[in-house]
Structures are given as structure tokens and as C-alpha cells.
Amino acid sequence: MTIGNHTIASLHEAYSKESKCELTQEQFVTLLTFYPALLVVCSDGEIDHEEEIYVKHIAKFMANSYADTHSGQQIGLEKQFYKNLSFLQNCSADWELPFLQTLKAYLQEIPLLKANIIEVMFMFADSSEGISEAELLFIKDIAKQLDIDETLLEAEY
């Protein structure tokens, strides 16, 4: 699957070189699918203490998707995911477009993930003080970029 200049494998390779990422390609796909939630958490442009906690929660959710991993390995994986989420926070301008384009192509192959991505974005938007109008517009914009149907959004709000 090629989107723009990237397949998942080529994006993983380019990202790994730049970020010193230690994630397998399968784990990188998890990072890719949770990336929209990170964008929602960081949508106001600055990361305060509360939002940093949410980024840690995203890392934990990601690590929990590998439930068969032993607890010590899961903690290590959670730290790796957090390290990568932090990298993406700091370098979002460089990675947002390639991540979203590659995720869009991936969702064309596995459309059932669209509902999960929307659900997680809304969950993290709602975790502060409800979903603001700005957050809702931001989620709608990300969904449009990912070619996610408006009816999936309506099911969440």
C-alpha cells in the first residue's frame, strides 16, 4: 500500500530513523492508529500538565492492546509508546501529513477501525471538561482527512 511517498513499511522506516523508534512494524501500526487521539489532546497547541497525563493514558491504551504481553514487558512497551507520542508532539509539523495519509490508506483496507478511531478521539476530547466546539470541529476535520463518514461522528456526539 503506497500513499504519497509512504507505505506503512516505508513510513515506519523513515520514522524509526528520525525518532530512534524501537517499535516493531506491528507496534508502529498501533501508534499510527492512535495518532488522531494525540492530535485531539494537543489540538490547542500547548501541552499542559493535564494533557500530559492524557498522553500517558494514550500510551497505556496502546500497550494494553498487547494484553498477552507479560506485565514487565507491557510497562516497557508503554514507556516506548509514551516516548514516541512525546516525539510526535514535539515534531508534529513533520509527521502529521505522512501519518494521516498513511492511516487513511490503512483504513481503506480495514474500515472497521474507523469507528474505533472516532471513539478514541471523542473519549480523549471528552476527558477534560466535555467536548468543546473547537475540539468537535477539530475531530470533524481529522475525520474528513481520514475519509471517515459523518455518520460515525454522529454516533459519538
ABEGO torsion letter per residue (X at the ends): XBBEABBAAAAAAAAAAAAGBABBAAAAAAAAAAAAAAAAAAAAGBBBAAAAAAAAAAAAAAAAABAABBAAAAAAAAAAAAAAAAAAAAAAAAAAAAAAAAAAAAAAABAAAAAAAAAAAAAAAAABAEBBAAAAAAAAAAAAAAGBBAAAAAAAX
